[in-house]
Amino acid sequence: MSATAFVVAPADRARGLSVVGEKITVLAPASKTDGYEIFLQQGDTGQGPPPHSHDWDESFYVVSGEVEFGIGDKAMVARPGTLVHLPAGTTHWFRFASKAEMISMTSREGASAFFTEIDAKIPPGPPDLPTLGEVATRHGLKIAI
């Protein structure tokens, strides 16, 4: 398959997905890029995933607000303009320290299918951890809780 040029204007974006308390909009799925994926992630204070790892690289660029990241046994607060890169297999987590927005990118296909299934199977609110774990396992994620 060969990727073709495309543009995604705000009016053309797919519906935002509800994923463990955050809104994730798929801006560029691997089916359009022929490899990597790009997302817009928005969340309110306190929202974010539990510690986890997966077999794709992932990078986050904080656009607004503050996001606390945990990488291994270290934590830091990322402010606008900060890029956080996580190689595949790195155990990490993040929490929106304030209402915030980030652009994220993965090195290959995988995250968009995971986010879509979470949106379909887990309603907003405190996550159903057994279902979250089952969906994560199907998509190659390891939750470290």
Backbone as numpy.savetxt, mean C-alpha at the origin, in Angstrom:
# Nx Ny Nz CAx CAy CAz Cx Cy Cz
4.04 -9.04 -23.66 3.19 -7.86 -23.66 4.08 -6.63 -23.66
3.63 -5.59 -24.31 4.37 -4.35 -24.36 3.48 -3.22 -23.83
4.00 -2.49 -22.87 3.24 -1.39 -22.28 3.11 -0.26 -23.28
1.99 0.47 -23.20 1.78 1.65 -24.03 1.64 2.86 -23.11
1.88 4.03 -23.66 1.77 5.26 -22.88 0.32 5.45 -22.43
0.16 6.01 -21.24 -1.18 6.33 -20.75 -1.10 7.47 -19.75
-2.23 8.12 -19.52 -2.35 9.23 -18.57 -3.55 8.94 -17.69
-3.42 9.19 -16.40 -4.53 9.02 -15.48 -4.78 10.37 -14.81
-5.80 11.08 -15.30 -6.20 12.36 -14.69 -7.06 12.05 -13.47
-7.17 12.98 -12.52 -8.00 12.73 -11.34 -9.40 12.22 -11.68
-10.01 12.75 -12.71 -11.37 12.32 -13.08 -11.41 10.90 -13.63
-10.26 10.39 -14.05 -10.19 9.06 -14.67 -9.78 7.96 -13.69
-9.47 8.33 -12.45 -8.98 7.34 -11.49 -10.03 6.30 -11.16
-9.55 5.10 -10.88 -10.44 4.04 -10.41 -10.94 4.40 -9.02
-11.99 3.74 -8.59 -12.53 3.95 -7.25 -11.46 3.59 -6.23
-11.37 4.39 -5.18 -10.43 4.10 -4.10 -10.88 2.85 -3.35
-9.94 2.01 -2.98 -10.23 0.77 -2.26 -10.06 0.99 -0.76
-10.92 0.38 0.02 -10.82 0.44 1.48 -9.95 -0.71 1.94
-8.76 -0.38 2.47 -7.79 -1.41 2.84 -7.27 -1.13 4.26
-7.76 -1.88 5.21 -7.33 -1.78 6.61 -7.32 -0.32 7.08
-8.39 0.39 6.81 -8.54 1.76 7.29 -7.99 2.84 6.40
-7.34 2.49 5.32 -6.87 3.53 4.42 -7.55 3.41 3.06
-7.49 4.49 2.31 -8.04 4.50 0.96 -6.86 4.38 0.00
-6.90 3.34 -0.83 -5.82 3.11 -1.79 -6.41 3.14 -3.20
-5.88 4.04 -4.00 -6.32 4.16 -5.39 -5.23 3.60 -6.29
-5.59 2.64 -7.12 -4.63 2.06 -8.07 -4.50 3.05 -9.22
-3.33 3.67 -9.34 -3.09 4.62 -10.43 -2.54 3.91 -11.67
-1.71 2.89 -11.44 -1.11 2.17 -12.57 -0.92 0.71 -12.17
-1.81 -0.17 -12.63 -1.62 -1.60 -12.35 -0.55 -2.17 -13.29
0.00 -3.31 -12.89 1.04 -3.95 -13.71 0.54 -4.27 -15.12
-0.75 -4.49 -15.26 -1.30 -4.80 -16.59 -1.11 -3.63 -17.57
-0.95 -2.42 -17.05 -0.73 -1.25 -17.93 0.75 -0.88 -18.04
1.54 -1.21 -17.02 2.95 -0.81 -17.03 3.88 -1.91 -17.50
3.33 -3.12 -17.59 4.12 -4.30 -17.95 5.13 -4.64 -16.86
4.75 -4.35 -15.59 5.66 -4.73 -14.51 5.31 -4.13 -13.17
5.67 -2.89 -12.93 5.50 -2.25 -11.63 4.07 -1.73 -11.44
3.75 -1.31 -10.19 2.44 -0.75 -9.89 2.61 0.54 -9.09
1.68 1.49 -9.28 1.71 2.77 -8.57 0.36 3.01 -7.91
0.39 3.53 -6.67 -0.82 3.74 -5.88 -0.81 5.12 -5.22
-2.00 5.64 -4.96 -2.20 6.80 -4.11 -2.77 6.26 -2.81
-2.10 6.51 -1.69 -2.56 6.01 -0.40 -2.91 7.19 0.50
-4.13 7.16 1.06 -4.60 8.23 1.93 -5.14 7.62 3.21
-4.83 8.26 4.34 -5.31 7.73 5.60 -5.45 8.79 6.66
-6.25 8.46 7.64 -6.44 9.31 8.81 -5.51 8.86 9.93
-5.34 9.70 10.91 -4.47 9.42 12.05 -4.75 8.03 12.63
-3.68 7.27 12.81 -3.77 5.96 13.44 -4.00 4.80 12.50
-4.29 5.06 11.25 -4.57 3.98 10.30 -3.28 3.44 9.68
-3.30 2.17 9.29 -2.15 1.57 8.62 -2.09 0.08 8.88
-1.27 -0.63 8.12 -1.22 -2.08 8.22 -0.35 -2.57 9.38
-0.59 -3.81 9.83 0.28 -4.41 10.85 1.64 -4.75 10.23
2.62 -5.10 11.05 3.92 -5.51 10.50 3.74 -6.66 9.50
4.40 -6.52 8.36 4.25 -7.52 7.31 5.46 -7.46 6.38
5.55 -8.46 5.51 6.57 -8.47 4.45 5.94 -9.12 3.22
6.58 -8.91 2.09 6.11 -9.49 0.83 7.27 -9.61 -0.13
7.04 -10.31 -1.23 8.13 -10.60 -2.16 8.25 -9.59 -3.29
7.85 -8.34 -3.06 8.09 -7.26 -4.01 8.70 -6.09 -3.26
9.55 -5.33 -3.97 10.07 -4.08 -3.42 8.90 -3.10 -3.33
9.01 -2.16 -2.40 7.96 -1.16 -2.25 8.60 0.16 -1.83
8.17 1.24 -2.45 8.66 2.57 -2.10 7.47 3.48 -1.83
7.64 4.37 -0.85 6.60 5.33 -0.47 7.18 6.73 -0.54
6.42 7.66 -1.10 6.81 9.07 -1.13 5.70 9.85 -0.42
6.02 10.47 0.70 5.02 11.20 1.49 4.75 12.54 0.82
3.48 12.77 0.46 3.05 14.00 -0.21 2.57 15.03 0.80
1.79 14.58 1.79 1.27 15.50 2.80 1.10 14.76 4.12
1.12 15.50 5.22 0.96 14.92 6.54 2.22 14.22 7.01
2.06 13.38 8.03 3.19 12.63 8.58 2.82 11.16 8.70
3.77 10.30 8.37 3.56 8.86 8.42 4.71 8.24 9.22
4.36 7.46 10.24 5.38 6.76 11.01 5.62 5.41 10.35
6.88 5.10 10.10 7.27 3.83 9.50 8.08 3.02 10.49
7.83 1.73 10.55 8.64 0.80 11.30 9.31 -0.13 10.31
10.63 -0.21 10.41 11.41 -1.07 9.51 12.30 -1.92 10.40
12.00 -3.21 10.45 12.72 -4.06 11.39 12.40 -3.60 12.80
13.43 -3.29 13.59 13.21 -2.83 14.96 13.37 -1.32 15.11
13.37 -0.59 14.00 13.52 0.87 14.04 12.24 1.55 13.55
11.94 2.71 14.13 10.78 3.50 13.69 11.24 4.92 13.40
10.56 5.57 12.48 10.86 6.96 12.13 9.60 7.63 11.60
9.56 8.95 11.67 8.44 9.71 11.13 8.86 10.31 9.80
8.09 10.03 8.76 8.36 10.56 7.43 7.42 11.74 7.18
8.01 12.86 6.80 7.26 14.08 6.51 7.23 14.32 5.00
6.44 15.28 4.52 6.36 15.53 3.08 7.75 15.66 2.44
7.90 15.01 1.31 9.17 15.02 0.60 10.06 13.84 0.93
9.66 12.99 1.88 10.47 11.84 2.29 10.13 10.62 1.44
11.16 9.92 0.98 11.01 8.66 0.26 11.49 7.54 1.17
10.70 6.49 1.29 11.07 5.30 2.06 11.07 4.13 1.07
12.21 3.44 0.94 12.30 2.28 0.04 12.51 1.02 0.88
11.74 -0.01 0.55 11.80 -1.28 1.27 12.04 -2.42 0.29
13.20 -3.06 0.35 13.45 -4.20 -0.53 12.50 -5.36 -0.21
12.24 -6.20 -1.17 11.41 -7.39 -0.97 11.89 -8.15 0.25
10.94 -8.66 1.05 11.26 -9.45 2.23 11.47 -8.64 3.49
11.49 -7.31 3.40 11.70 -6.46 4.58 10.42 -6.38 5.42
10.50 -6.74 6.68 9.34 -6.60 7.56 9.18 -5.12 7.90
7.97 -4.61 7.69 7.70 -3.19 7.90 6.24 -2.96 8.25
5.95 -1.76 8.72 4.59 -1.32 9.01 4.59 0.20 8.87
3.42 0.78 8.81 3.32 2.23 8.89 1.99 2.62 9.52
1.97 3.80 10.11 0.78 4.39 10.70 0.74 5.84 10.27
-0.42 6.29 9.85 -0.59 7.70 9.54 -0.54 8.45 10.87
0.50 9.26 11.10 0.65 10.01 12.33 -0.27 11.23 12.33
-0.74 11.59 11.16 -1.74 12.64 10.97 -2.47 12.27 9.68
-3.50 13.00 9.35 -4.13 12.77 8.05 -3.03 12.98 7.02
-2.83 12.01 6.13 -1.68 12.06 5.23 -1.99 11.41 3.89
-1.09 11.65 2.96 -1.21 11.10 1.60 0.19 10.72 1.13
0.28 9.56 0.49 1.56 9.10 -0.07 1.32 8.50 -1.45
2.35 8.53 -2.25 2.39 7.78 -3.50 3.28 6.57 -3.22
2.81 5.39 -3.61 3.65 4.20 -3.42 3.82 3.49 -4.75
4.89 2.72 -4.82 5.22 2.00 -6.04 5.79 0.65 -5.65
5.36 -0.38 -6.35 5.89 -1.72 -6.13 6.67 -2.17 -7.36
7.59 -3.10 -7.15 8.48 -3.52 -8.24 7.85 -4.50 -9.22
6.71 -5.05 -8.85 6.06 -6.01 -9.75 4.58 -6.11 -9.39
3.86 -6.89 -10.17 2.44 -7.12 -9.92 2.25 -7.87 -8.61
1.17 -7.58 -7.92 0.84 -8.30 -6.70 0.00 -7.48 -5.75
0.44 -6.27 -5.45 -0.25 -5.45 -4.45 -1.66 -5.08 -4.90
-1.86 -4.75 -6.16 -3.20 -4.33 -6.60 -4.22 -5.45 -6.44
-3.85 -6.67 -6.72 -4.78 -7.80 -6.53 -5.06 -8.01 -5.05
-4.05 -7.87 -4.20 -4.23 -8.00 -2.76 -5.19 -6.92 -2.25
-4.93 -5.66 -2.62 -5.79 -4.55 -2.17 -7.23 -4.73 -2.64
-7.41 -5.18 -3.86 -8.75 -5.38 -4.41 -9.50 -6.46 -3.63
-8.83 -7.55 -3.30 -9.49 -8.61 -2.54 -9.80 -8.17 -1.11
-8.90 -7.44 -0.48 -9.16 -6.92 0.88 -10.39 -6.02 0.85
-10.47 -5.13 -0.13 -11.62 -4.23 -0.26 -12.92 -5.02 -0.40
-12.89 -6.11 -1.13 -14.10 -6.92 -1.36 -14.49 -7.76 -0.15
-13.51 -8.20 0.66 -13.80 -9.18 1.70 -13.80 -8.65 3.13
-13.19 -7.48 3.36 -13.12 -6.95 4.73 -13.75 -5.57 4.77
-14.90 -5.44 5.47 -15.57 -4.14 5.52 -14.75 -3.12 6.32
-15.03 -1.82 6.13 -14.35 -0.79 6.92 -14.56 -1.04 8.42
-13.62 -0.57 9.21 -13.66 -0.78 10.65 -12.50 -1.65 11.06
-12.48 -2.07 12.32 -11.39 -2.95 12.77 -11.33 -4.20 11.88
-10.14 -4.53 11.37 -10.06 -5.65 10.43 -10.31 -7.01 11.08
-10.94 -7.88 10.32 -11.12 -9.27 10.71 -9.76 -9.93 10.46
-8.97 -10.11 11.52 -7.60 -10.59 11.36 -7.48 -11.97 10.73
-8.35 -12.95 11.06 -8.23 -14.24 10.37 -8.43 -14.12 8.85
-9.44 -13.33 8.44 -9.66 -13.15 6.99 -8.50 -12.40 6.37
-8.01 -11.37 7.05 -6.86 -10.62 6.55 -5.67 -11.56 6.35
-5.44 -12.43 7.32 -4.34 -13.39 7.21 -4.49 -14.35 6.05
-5.72 -14.84 5.83 -5.97 -15.75 4.71 -5.73 -15.07 3.36
-6.25 -13.85 3.22 -6.07 -13.11 1.96 -4.59 -12.81 1.75
-3.91 -12.37 2.81 -2.48 -12.05 2.72 -1.69 -13.27 2.25
-1.95 -14.42 2.84 -1.23 -15.64 2.46 -1.43 -15.97 0.98
-2.66 -15.81 0.49 -2.94 -16.09 -0.92 -2.14 -15.19 -1.86
-1.77 -14.00 -1.37 -1.06 -13.03 -2.22 0.43 -12.92 -1.88
0.95 -13.84 -1.09 2.37 -13.87 -0.82 2.83 -12.91 0.27
1.92 -12.41 1.10 2.30 -11.54 2.20 2.39 -12.36 3.49
3.31 -11.96 4.34 3.46 -12.58 5.65 3.17 -11.50 6.68
2.14 -11.71 7.49 1.81 -10.77 8.56 2.55 -11.22 9.81
3.29 -10.30 10.41 4.15 -10.63 11.56 3.51 -10.23 12.87
2.30 -10.77 13.15 1.65 -10.46 14.44 1.38 -11.73 15.20
